[in-house]
Amino acid sequence: VMILQRVVMKFGDGHADVRSTNFRLGEGEPFNPFLLGDTDGKVVAFRSDRSDLLDPKYPFVVSLDGRPIEVCIEEWIPFISAGSPQLIRRRAVGLLREVSMWRRIDGGGGFRDIERKMHRPFAVELVSKDGKKTRTLELKPTDRKPTYREWPRSESRLLDDNLGYLRLARMDNRAVQEVYRWMPRFHETDGLIVDVRGNGGGSREALLALAGFLLGDKESPWVGNFAVYRKSSKFDEDHLAKRFMRRLDSAEWTPEQRLAIDRAFATFKPEWQIPDGFSKWHALVLDRTGHPQEYPYTQEVVILSDAGCFSATDIFLGALEIHPRVTLVGTPSSGGSARSQRFTLDHSLIEVRCASMASFRPNGWLYDGRGIEVDIEVHPDPTFFIEGGRDDVLLAAIESLKE
């Protein structure tokens, strides 16, 4: 399974996955009794309940078990999709929860001996924020896997300075409801912050819902995504319908939508040349939805991004950043848009997931391997990862709107 994992990861498909009934990358015991986050190339250690940093005076990790943290990360890069640098690093840091992903086992001994060695205490070397002082802790692995869950754990609300804050933690039906619940309350605000940090994706419905509010009375629809899919007897003609995409020559486009497609496609030059065996081009067009709650929100909008943004959230960011009143703040997203499919190998029964779609931004760039860049780059403070910590990215967004 691990050999196949390494092969499949070379294709750069962020959705690709290899697993069997008794194996999935990063799922084996024992685990660290803490969590790890990344900010500006430094790894932060914090308690699994997010009550505090592992050591508030020494937030960054220098080494695990005597091995430099960057070595621990780099050794597992071959098992991660060859995608954007931010995708690779985020996933590598997350995999370090599993002790076997960074701990080396001495030769000799049977299975029980290996298990005993895996569970023995290990050293975590930490360094102060200014890099001048270090401290080493001895910790014992745990059989209970620490989980990241949704973060930041915040709710949509009205902020000071008459600004709206819309939190979309997942791209699902709950996010759609959140848009229609809160946008009417933000009607008279002087600016809007949309927080999708840590949002690993889902569906595109929340994107369509929010985009409907961002079209002013004199503004036209716009194209957020071009894509093709690999032809297969298993795929219907509407294979991309669940991604709200139709062929460019579809009769369902309105005249205004068709004009937007023609303008965007006239300058569209995909960075990857499509070989034979793929469908005709499809487009995602953002337009008014006709929802009864919808109105033209004409103030400036700031969207908060980080490497936890993936899949449908990449599309959300890539499609909305085209809008002239939208600014992206934070750090780049991971990059991924695949319409992935699962299949099982006949003899080994190993399950493989891989992409069926090549997905592009209107500027011709692939979503996979790039992610969405931000307009204002702001890295989180180490305390961002814990309850009550400082949120520099949100503060930067507020300042941007106030200016």
C-alpha positions as CSV (number, residue, x, y, z in Angstrom):
1,V,0.0,0.0,0.0
2,M,2.8,2.4,0.9
3,I,4.5,1.8,-2.5
4,L,1.3,2.5,-4.4
5,Q,0.8,5.6,-2.2
6,R,4.2,7.0,-3.2
7,V,3.4,6.3,-6.9
8,V,0.0,7.9,-6.9
9,M,1.2,11.0,-5.0
10,K,3.6,11.9,-7.8
11,F,0.7,12.9,-10.0
12,G,0.0,16.0,-7.9
13,D,-3.7,15.3,-7.4
14,G,-4.6,16.8,-4.0
15,H,-7.6,14.5,-3.7
16,A,-5.7,11.3,-4.4
17,D,-5.8,8.6,-1.7
18,V,-4.7,5.0,-1.2
19,R,-6.1,2.8,1.5
20,S,-6.9,-0.7,2.5
21,T,-9.1,-2.3,5.2
22,N,-6.2,-2.2,7.7
23,F,-4.2,0.8,6.5
24,R,-4.7,4.5,6.0
25,L,-1.8,7.0,6.1
26,G,-1.6,8.7,9.4
27,E,-4.1,6.5,11.3
28,G,-1.8,4.2,13.3
29,E,-1.2,4.3,17.1
30,P,0.4,5.6,19.1
31,F,0.0,9.4,18.8
32,N,1.5,12.6,20.2
33,P,-0.4,13.9,23.3
34,F,-0.5,17.3,21.6
35,L,-1.2,19.0,18.2
36,L,1.0,20.8,15.8
37,G,0.3,23.9,13.7
38,D,2.4,25.8,11.2
39,T,3.0,29.6,10.9
40,D,5.5,31.2,8.6
41,G,7.6,28.1,8.4
42,K,7.7,27.4,12.1
43,V,5.9,24.5,13.8
44,V,3.8,25.4,16.9
45,A,3.0,22.8,19.6
46,F,-0.3,23.2,21.5
47,R,-2.5,21.1,23.8
48,S,-5.0,18.9,22.0
49,D,-7.9,20.6,23.8
50,R,-6.6,24.0,22.6
51,S,-6.5,25.3,26.2
52,D,-2.9,26.5,25.8
53,L,0.4,26.1,24.0
54,L,2.4,23.1,25.1
55,D,4.7,25.6,26.8
56,P,3.6,29.3,26.4
57,K,7.1,30.6,26.8
58,Y,8.5,28.2,24.1
59,P,5.9,28.0,21.3
60,F,8.0,26.4,18.5
61,V,9.2,22.9,18.0
62,V,12.9,22.3,17.3
63,S,13.0,18.5,17.3
64,L,11.1,15.4,18.1
65,D,13.0,12.5,19.8
66,G,16.3,14.2,19.0
67,R,15.5,14.5,15.3
68,P,15.1,18.1,13.8
69,I,11.5,18.9,13.1
70,E,12.2,19.8,9.4
71,V,13.8,16.4,8.9
72,C,10.7,14.7,10.4
73,I,8.6,16.7,7.9
74,E,10.7,16.2,4.8
75,E,10.9,12.4,5.2
76,W,7.2,12.0,4.7
77,I,6.8,14.4,1.7
78,P,7.0,11.4,-0.8
79,F,3.8,10.1,0.8
80,I,1.9,13.4,0.2
81,S,0.5,14.6,-3.0
82,A,3.0,16.6,-5.1
83,G,0.8,19.7,-4.9
84,S,1.4,23.2,-3.7
85,P,4.1,23.8,-1.1
86,Q,1.5,24.9,1.4
87,L,-0.6,21.7,0.9
88,I,2.5,19.5,1.3
89,R,3.7,21.3,4.5
90,R,0.2,21.4,6.1
91,R,-0.4,17.7,5.5
92,A,3.2,16.7,6.6
93,V,2.8,18.6,9.9
94,G,-0.6,17.0,10.5
95,L,0.9,13.5,9.9
96,L,3.4,14.1,12.7
97,R,0.6,13.4,15.1
98,E,1.4,9.7,14.5
99,V,4.5,8.8,16.4
100,S,5.5,6.2,13.8
101,M,5.7,8.9,11.2
102,W,8.7,10.5,12.8
103,R,10.1,8.0,15.3
104,R,12.8,5.6,14.1
105,I,12.7,2.0,15.3
106,D,16.0,0.3,16.2
107,G,16.6,-3.0,14.4
108,G,15.9,-6.3,16.1
109,G,13.1,-7.6,18.3
110,G,9.7,-8.9,17.4
111,F,6.4,-7.2,17.1
112,R,5.9,-6.8,20.9
113,D,9.4,-5.3,21.2
114,I,8.6,-2.7,18.5
115,E,5.3,-1.9,20.2
116,R,7.1,-1.3,23.5
117,K,9.7,1.0,21.8
118,M,7.0,2.9,20.0
119,H,5.3,3.7,23.3
120,R,8.3,4.7,25.3
121,P,8.6,8.4,26.3
122,F,10.1,10.8,23.8
123,A,11.8,14.3,24.0
124,V,10.2,17.4,22.5
125,E,12.7,20.3,22.1
126,L,11.0,23.7,22.1
127,V,12.3,27.2,21.4
128,S,11.2,30.7,22.6
129,K,9.6,33.1,20.1
130,D,12.8,35.1,19.8
131,G,14.8,31.9,19.2
132,K,17.2,32.6,22.0
133,K,16.1,30.0,24.6
134,T,15.2,26.3,24.4
135,R,13.5,23.8,26.7
136,T,13.1,20.0,26.4
137,L,10.1,18.2,27.6
138,E,9.7,14.4,28.0
139,L,6.3,13.1,27.0
140,K,4.6,9.8,26.7
141,P,2.8,8.8,23.5
142,T,-1.0,8.1,23.7
143,D,-3.3,5.7,22.1
144,R,-5.9,8.4,21.7
145,K,-5.6,10.3,18.5
146,P,-5.8,14.1,19.0
147,T,-8.1,15.8,16.6
148,Y,-8.0,19.3,15.0
149,R,-11.7,19.7,14.4
150,E,-13.0,23.1,13.0
151,W,-10.7,26.0,13.6
152,P,-11.1,28.9,14.2
153,R,-14.1,28.0,16.4
154,S,-16.0,31.2,15.8
155,E,-19.5,32.3,14.8
156,S,-21.0,34.7,12.4
157,R,-21.7,38.1,14.0
158,L,-21.6,41.8,13.8
159,L,-18.2,43.3,14.6
160,D,-17.3,46.7,15.9
161,D,-17.0,49.5,13.4
162,N,-20.2,48.2,11.7
163,L,-18.5,45.3,10.0
164,G,-20.1,41.9,9.2
165,Y,-18.3,38.7,10.0
166,L,-19.5,35.5,8.1
167,R,-18.0,32.3,9.3
168,L,-18.1,29.3,6.9
169,A,-16.4,26.4,8.5
170,R,-17.5,23.8,5.9
171,M,-18.8,24.0,2.4
172,D,-22.1,22.2,3.1
173,N,-25.8,23.0,3.5
174,R,-25.1,24.6,6.8
175,A,-22.9,27.1,5.0
176,V,-25.7,27.9,2.6
177,Q,-28.0,28.5,5.5
178,E,-25.4,30.7,7.2
179,V,-25.2,32.9,4.1
180,Y,-29.0,33.4,3.8
181,R,-29.3,33.8,7.6
182,W,-26.7,36.5,8.0
183,M,-26.4,38.4,4.7
184,P,-29.8,40.2,5.4
185,R,-28.4,41.3,8.8
186,F,-25.3,42.7,7.1
187,H,-27.3,44.8,4.7
188,E,-26.3,48.2,6.3
189,T,-22.8,47.2,7.3
190,D,-19.8,49.2,6.0
191,G,-17.8,46.1,5.0
192,L,-17.9,42.3,5.2
193,I,-15.4,39.7,6.4
194,V,-15.9,36.1,5.2
195,D,-13.8,33.6,7.1
196,V,-13.2,30.2,5.4
197,R,-10.0,29.3,7.1
198,G,-9.6,25.6,7.8
199,N,-12.5,24.9,5.4
200,G,-11.6,21.6,3.7
201,G,-14.3,21.8,1.1
202,G,-17.6,20.1,0.2
203,S,-20.1,21.6,-2.3
204,R,-20.2,24.8,-4.3
205,E,-23.6,25.9,-3.2
206,A,-22.4,28.4,-0.6
207,L,-20.2,30.0,-3.4
208,L,-23.3,30.4,-5.6
209,A,-25.3,31.8,-2.7
210,L,-22.8,34.4,-1.7
211,A,-21.9,35.4,-5.2
212,G,-25.6,36.3,-5.8
213,F,-25.3,39.0,-3.1
214,L,-22.1,40.5,-4.6
215,L,-23.6,41.4,-7.9
216,G,-24.5,45.1,-8.0
217,D,-27.4,46.3,-10.1
218,K,-25.1,47.2,-13.0
219,E,-22.7,44.3,-12.6
220,S,-22.7,41.3,-14.9
221,P,-22.2,37.6,-14.2
222,W,-18.7,36.2,-14.3
223,V,-16.9,32.9,-14.9
224,G,-15.2,31.4,-11.9
225,N,-14.0,28.1,-13.3
226,F,-13.3,26.3,-16.6
227,A,-12.9,22.5,-16.6
228,V,-12.9,19.3,-18.6
229,Y,-13.2,15.7,-17.5
230,R,-11.7,12.5,-18.7
231,K,-14.2,10.5,-20.8
232,S,-15.3,7.2,-19.5
233,S,-18.1,4.8,-20.0
234,K,-18.9,5.2,-16.3
235,F,-19.5,9.0,-16.7
236,D,-22.7,10.6,-18.0
237,E,-22.7,13.7,-20.2
238,D,-23.6,15.7,-17.1
239,H,-20.6,14.4,-15.1
240,L,-19.8,17.9,-13.9
241,A,-23.4,18.9,-13.1
242,K,-22.8,18.4,-9.4
243,R,-20.1,21.0,-9.7
244,F,-22.7,23.4,-11.2
245,M,-20.8,23.3,-14.5
246,R,-22.2,23.1,-18.0
247,R,-20.7,22.8,-21.5
248,L,-19.9,26.1,-23.1
249,D,-22.3,25.4,-25.9
250,S,-25.2,24.5,-23.6
251,A,-28.5,25.9,-24.5
252,E,-29.3,26.7,-20.8
253,W,-27.1,29.8,-20.6
254,T,-28.8,33.1,-20.6
255,P,-27.6,35.7,-23.1
256,E,-25.8,37.6,-20.4
257,Q,-24.1,34.5,-19.1
258,R,-23.0,33.5,-22.6
259,L,-21.5,36.9,-23.1
260,A,-19.5,36.5,-19.8
261,I,-18.3,33.0,-21.0
262,D,-17.3,34.3,-24.4
263,R,-15.3,37.2,-22.9
264,A,-13.5,34.9,-20.4
265,F,-12.8,32.1,-22.8
266,A,-11.4,34.5,-25.4
267,T,-8.3,35.1,-23.2
268,F,-8.3,31.7,-21.5
269,K,-5.0,29.8,-22.0
270,P,-4.7,26.7,-19.9
271,E,-1.3,26.0,-18.4
272,W,-1.8,22.3,-19.0
273,Q,-2.5,21.3,-22.6
274,I,-5.5,18.9,-22.6
275,P,-4.7,15.6,-24.4
276,D,-7.2,13.4,-26.3
277,G,-9.8,11.6,-24.4
278,F,-11.2,14.5,-22.5
279,S,-14.7,16.2,-22.7
280,K,-15.5,19.6,-24.2
281,W,-14.9,22.6,-22.0
282,H,-17.3,23.4,-19.2
283,A,-17.8,26.6,-17.2
284,L,-19.0,27.7,-13.8
285,V,-20.8,31.0,-14.0
286,L,-21.6,33.1,-11.0
287,D,-24.9,35.1,-11.2
288,R,-27.9,36.2,-9.2
289,T,-29.8,33.2,-7.9
290,G,-33.2,34.8,-7.5
291,H,-33.4,33.8,-3.8
292,P,-35.9,35.9,-1.9
293,Q,-33.3,37.0,0.6
294,E,-30.9,38.2,-2.1
295,Y,-29.9,41.9,-2.5
296,P,-26.9,43.7,-4.0
297,Y,-24.2,44.0,-1.3
298,T,-22.0,46.8,-2.7
299,Q,-19.5,47.3,0.1
300,E,-15.9,45.9,0.2
301,V,-15.5,42.2,1.1
302,V,-12.4,40.6,2.7
303,I,-12.1,36.8,2.7
304,L,-9.8,35.1,5.1
305,S,-7.7,32.2,3.7
306,D,-5.1,29.7,4.9
307,A,-3.6,26.3,3.8
308,G,-6.6,24.6,5.4
309,C,-8.7,25.8,2.5
310,F,-9.1,23.0,-0.1
311,S,-11.3,21.6,-2.8
312,A,-14.6,23.5,-3.0
313,T,-13.1,26.2,-0.8
314,D,-10.3,26.7,-3.4
315,I,-13.0,27.2,-6.0
316,F,-14.8,29.6,-3.6
317,L,-11.6,31.7,-3.2
318,G,-10.5,31.5,-6.9
319,A,-13.9,32.5,-8.2
320,L,-14.6,35.4,-5.7
321,E,-11.1,36.9,-5.9
322,I,-11.9,37.9,-9.4
323,H,-14.6,40.3,-8.1
324,P,-13.2,43.9,-8.0
325,R,-14.6,44.5,-4.4
326,V,-13.1,41.3,-2.9
327,T,-9.7,41.1,-1.2
328,L,-8.0,37.9,0.1
329,V,-6.1,38.1,3.4
330,G,-4.1,35.5,5.2
331,T,-2.1,32.8,3.5
332,P,-2.6,30.9,0.3
333,S,-5.0,27.9,0.0
334,S,-3.8,24.4,-0.6
335,G,-5.2,24.0,-4.1
336,G,-7.4,21.2,-5.3
337,S,-10.4,20.6,-7.6
338,A,-10.8,17.1,-8.9
339,R,-14.4,15.5,-9.1
340,S,-12.6,12.5,-7.6
341,Q,-13.6,8.9,-8.1
342,R,-13.0,5.8,-6.0
343,F,-12.3,2.3,-7.3
344,T,-11.0,-0.9,-5.9
345,L,-8.1,-2.9,-7.4
346,D,-9.4,-6.4,-8.2
347,H,-6.6,-8.6,-6.7
348,S,-5.3,-6.6,-3.8
349,L,-8.6,-5.0,-2.9
350,I,-6.7,-1.7,-2.3
351,E,-9.0,1.3,-2.6
352,V,-7.7,4.2,-4.8
353,R,-9.2,7.7,-5.2
354,C,-8.1,10.0,-8.0
355,A,-9.3,12.9,-10.1
356,S,-11.5,12.7,-13.1
357,M,-11.4,16.5,-13.9
358,A,-8.8,19.0,-14.9
359,S,-9.9,22.3,-13.3
360,F,-8.7,25.8,-14.1
361,R,-9.1,29.3,-13.0
362,P,-10.1,31.8,-15.8
363,N,-6.5,33.0,-16.0
364,G,-5.5,29.5,-17.1
365,W,-3.9,28.3,-13.9
366,L,-4.7,24.9,-12.5
367,Y,-6.2,24.7,-9.0
368,D,-4.1,21.7,-8.2
369,G,-0.5,22.3,-7.5
370,R,-1.0,26.1,-6.9
371,G,-3.7,27.1,-4.5
372,I,-5.1,30.6,-4.5
373,E,-2.7,33.4,-3.6
374,V,-3.7,36.2,-1.3
375,D,-3.7,39.9,-1.8
376,I,-2.4,40.7,1.8
377,E,-0.3,38.0,3.3
378,V,-0.6,37.7,7.1
379,H,0.7,34.7,9.1
380,P,-1.0,33.8,12.4
381,D,0.5,34.4,15.8
382,P,1.4,31.2,17.7
383,T,-1.5,31.7,20.1
384,F,-4.0,31.7,17.2
385,F,-4.2,27.9,17.6
386,I,-5.6,28.1,21.1
387,E,-8.8,29.3,22.7
388,G,-8.7,33.1,23.3
389,G,-5.5,33.5,21.3
390,R,-4.6,36.5,19.1
391,D,-6.0,36.5,15.6
392,D,-3.7,38.6,13.5
393,V,-5.4,37.7,10.3
394,L,-8.8,38.9,11.4
395,L,-7.3,42.0,12.8
396,A,-5.5,42.7,9.5
397,A,-8.9,42.2,7.7
398,I,-10.6,44.7,10.0
399,E,-7.9,47.3,9.5
400,S,-8.0,46.8,5.7
401,L,-11.8,47.5,5.7
402,K,-11.4,50.5,8.0
403,E,-8.8,52.0,5.7
